[in-house]
Amino acid sequence: MAKAAKQLDDEPYTGEVEDPATGELRHVEITGADMYAGMFRAMYDETLIPVLPTALTAIAEGDYGIVEQLVQESVPFVTDQIEGMTASVDCADRLPLLDPASLDPFVEEHPELGSLVYLAAAESGCEEWGVPAVGGDFNTLLEEGDTDVPIILMAGRFDPVTPSKGSQRVADALGKDLLLFPNAGHGAVSSSDCSREIWFEFLDDPSQDPDVSCMDDLEPPAFG
């Protein structure tokens, strides 16, 4: 990955990308720091995860085909109005959990990861966004017995923004099994026919544990 980042720092990708929402052309310039954030975004798509090693090798050799694809997909990710709503929710919800200033020493030591760190930590922009944090016990972790609402916990092994360790912590506190999908990134619910079947079965009858036997046939991505 470091070689691919250096290649983009030496020869940044530049181009005009059409915004799929407005049709407007947006000029983009992608450097090595942007690439790290792009790889983060790619792990939202389980179809891209298996090709990332090959793609990084290609970038290191000057082939920017995957960069063009990621740029096309990422424009809505950073410009859509739902990103504004997401920022508002994140600032209200997560700001008490992280001091944005605590990120600065890490970024100073690893400047190549700056774009990724600040992209993943919405809290870093909350002061400018102007949405205050919710107080009280809003972020207190629920434990077994705290609620009688039916719960199913589904997570992707390669989720870059909701790490499986965090999902496992929630499952342990609730006394529930975590359904960890070995092929999925972010959004395990829609990552395969198996995950969709489990989800729909749960929605049809939340009082019963769904049949999860189809997970026995799931395997990690065959990395190219």
Phi and psi in degrees as a GROMACS rama.xvg file:
@    title "Ramachandran Plot"
@    xaxis  label "Phi"
@    yaxis  label "Psi"
@TYPE xy
-62.363  -37.3925  ALA-2
-66.0455  -39.9247  LYS-3
-65.5616  -40.7875  ALA-4
-63.7325  -41.6466  ALA-5
-63.2876  -39.8313  LYS-6
-59.7889  -42.998  GLN-7
-72.3117  -29.1762  LEU-8
-69.1166  -39.0999  ASP-9
-72.8149  -39.6189  ASP-10
-135.041  81.9721  GLU-11
-58.8697  146.321  PRO-12
-78.6532  129.201  TYR-13
-127.918  146.874  THR-14
-179.773  175.739  GLY-15
-110.061  125.809  GLU-16
-119.494  131.631  VAL-17
-78.5806  128.255  GLU-18
-72.9269  116.707  ASP-19
-64.8247  -19.8579  PRO-20
-84.1928  -37.4303  ALA-21
-113.174  -16.5195  THR-22
79.2916  -3.7288  GLY-23
-71.8551  140.043  GLU-24
-83.0431  130.914  LEU-25
-116.672  127.531  ARG-26
-78.7677  130.776  HIS-27
-127.369  148.226  VAL-28
-136.79  118.883  GLU-29
-109.58  120.661  ILE-30
-107.135  -174.649  THR-31
-61.3102  -40.7331  GLY-32
-62.0457  -39.3979  ALA-33
-65.7869  -32.3324  ASP-34
-61.8627  -39.7368  MET-35
-61.012  -41.8268  TYR-36
-65.8897  -36.0785  ALA-37
-65.8215  -38.0947  GLY-38
-64.8379  -37.4566  MET-39
-58.1037  -47.0745  PHE-40
-64.427  -36.991  ARG-41
-62.7053  -29.0579  ALA-42
-76.7357  2.94952  MET-43
-79.8473  -15.5558  TYR-44
-115.588  109.013  ASP-45
-64.4973  -17.1857  GLU-46
-78.2532  -20.851  THR-47
-91.0426  -27.4155  LEU-48
-52.0822  -46.5041  ILE-49
-64.9653  -23.462  PRO-50
-96.7027  -0.485759  VAL-51
-60.6486  -43.4895  LEU-52
-59.0355  -42.7552  PRO-53
-65.7775  -40.1666  THR-54
-64.0445  -41.6774  ALA-55
-65.0091  -37.5743  LEU-56
-63.0371  -42.3136  THR-57
-63.9703  -43.4257  ALA-58
-60.4336  -42.7771  ILE-59
-60.2318  -26.0105  ALA-60
-96.5262  6.77841  GLU-61
93.3  5.90974  GLY-62
-91.9016  112.224  ASP-63
-102.778  21.0542  TYR-64
-56.8185  -45.6841  GLY-65
-68.4709  -29.5191  ILE-66
-63.1399  -44.5182  VAL-67
-60.3529  -41.5838  GLU-68
-64.9112  -44.5366  GLN-69
-66.25  -37.1893  LEU-70
-62.2745  -44.6591  VAL-71
-57.5961  -42.6978  GLN-72
-76.5101  -24.4577  GLU-73
-87.1402  -19.3528  SER-74
-55.4227  -49.8914  VAL-75
-63.8032  -29.0553  PRO-76
-62.3779  -30.3231  PHE-77
-111.055  -7.86378  VAL-78
-119.204  -13.6209  THR-79
-66.345  148.204  ASP-80
-62.4829  -26.2244  GLN-81
-66.3909  -20.407  ILE-82
-68.2379  -31.5249  GLU-83
-66.2089  -42.4213  GLY-84
-63.7384  -40.9312  MET-85
-61.0713  -43.27  THR-86
-61.5091  -40.0461  ALA-87
-63.8274  -44.6707  SER-88
-65.4369  -43.2669  VAL-89
-63.7078  -41.5887  ASP-90
-65.7127  -41.5612  CYS-91
-68.0865  -36.2676  ALA-92
-87.7964  -50.0848  ASP-93
-99.6344  -14.0816  ARG-94
-55.5318  -37.701  LEU-95
-66.4575  -13.6963  PRO-96
-91.5393  -13.2167  LEU-97
-146.327  128.894  LEU-98
-83.9823  112.318  ASP-99
-53.4554  -32.055  PRO-100
-65.7231  -20.8268  ALA-101
-68.9758  -15.3197  SER-102
-78.9864  -26.5646  LEU-103
-60.0297  -44.7746  ASP-104
-59.9179  -38.1764  PRO-105
-64.9034  -43.9877  PHE-106
-67.8198  -34.0914  VAL-107
-63.3967  -35.1998  GLU-108
-80.2764  -29.8864  GLU-109
-129.117  70.1291  HIS-110
-61.6618  -25.0367  PRO-111
-65.9915  -18.562  GLU-112
-99.1709  5.92832  LEU-113
-57.1202  -47.1055  GLY-114
-60.2067  -40.9256  SER-115
-67.9009  -45.6809  LEU-116
-61.5626  -47.8739  VAL-117
-75.4371  -24.8492  TYR-118
-67.9706  -42.9683  LEU-119
-77.8267  -21.6026  ALA-120
-108.229  88.1118  ALA-121
-59.4823  -24.6801  ALA-122
-58.4897  -24.4799  GLU-123
-67.7746  -16.5576  SER-124
-113.301  10.5833  GLY-125
-68.2408  -33.4518  CYS-126
-61.6399  -43.8328  GLU-127
-72.175  -33.0777  GLU-128
-72.0122  -31.9582  TRP-129
84.4261  18.2962  GLY-130
-102.533  119.146  VAL-131
-74.889  159.282  PRO-132
-75.751  147.989  ALA-133
-78.9107  134.342  VAL-134
-93.3156  -162.084  GLY-135
70.3932  -149.114  GLY-136
-98.6198  29.079  ASP-137
-56.8357  -36.1131  PHE-138
-98.3325  15.0876  ASN-139
-70.6006  129.641  THR-140
-69.9214  124.614  LEU-141
-65.9794  145.345  LEU-142
-122.214  167.257  GLU-143
-55.6531  129.786  GLU-144
96.6925  -12.4339  GLY-145
-75.2018  -21.5534  ASP-146
-147.889  149.78  THR-147
-107.848  13.2092  ASP-148
-73.3508  130.679  VAL-149
-59.3181  136.953  PRO-150
-132.612  136.8  ILE-151
-126.413  136.96  ILE-152
-116.368  115.113  LEU-153
-125.958  133.629  MET-154
-143.529  155.111  ALA-155
-100.649  136.931  GLY-156
-58.6805  -32.1792  ARG-157
-108.218  22.4795  PHE-158
-65.3772  119.094  ASP-159
-83.2439  -17.3016  PRO-160
-111.457  -21.4372  VAL-161
-125.756  79.4005  THR-162
-56.5655  145.35  PRO-163
-62.7609  -26.4036  SER-164
-63.0944  -37.6887  LYS-165
-67.668  -40.5518  GLY-166
-63.6915  -38.1113  SER-167
-66.2542  -36.3282  GLN-168
-61.8217  -42.4664  ARG-169
-65.2225  -44.296  VAL-170
-60.4267  -43.3146  ALA-171
-62.2241  -41.9079  ASP-172
-65.425  -34.3177  ALA-173
-88.1522  -8.11115  LEU-174
70.2348  32.8816  GLY-175
-114.604  157.427  LYS-176
-81.6789  138.519  ASP-177
-91.8613  125.112  LEU-178
-88.2211  100.198  LEU-179
-101.36  114.512  LEU-180
-90.0132  117.464  PHE-181
-72.1253  -11.1688  PRO-182
-105.843  -1.99148  ASN-183
-106.441  154.098  ALA-184
-101.453  -126.436  GLY-185
-81.7341  136.645  HIS-186
89.1011  54.9789  GLY-187
-60.8559  -28.8257  ALA-188
-55.1699  -37.4181  VAL-189
-108.997  19.2107  SER-190
-81.47  -15.7382  SER-191
-163.304  166.421  SER-192
-60.3466  -37.4302  ASP-193
-61.0028  -49.9189  CYS-194
-64.2274  -37.4588  SER-195
-65.8613  -41.415  ARG-196
-61.4162  -43.2866  GLU-197
-63.0416  -43.6305  ILE-198
-63.5989  -46.2858  TRP-199
-66.9306  -36.5202  PHE-200
-64.5513  -39.8763  GLU-201
-63.6984  -42.764  PHE-202
-65.5074  -35.8264  LEU-203
-65.5779  -37.2938  ASP-204
-150.019  83.7677  ASP-205
-65.0792  -13.2259  PRO-206
-78.0145  -12.2378  SER-207
-117.393  142.385  GLN-208
-68.6496  130.106  ASP-209
-71.2454  159.597  PRO-210
-74.6725  118.076  ASP-211
-110.404  16.5887  VAL-212
-63.4832  -23.7164  SER-213
-64.386  -19.7075  CYS-214
-67.0887  -20.8677  MET-215
-63.2504  -22.3888  ASP-216
-95.2483  -3.31478  ASP-217
-83.166  141.829  LEU-218
-129.975  158.563  GLU-219
-60.8747  161.24  PRO-220
-59.359  146.243  PRO-221
-88.4812  93.5658  ALA-222
-65.2522  135.54  PHE-223
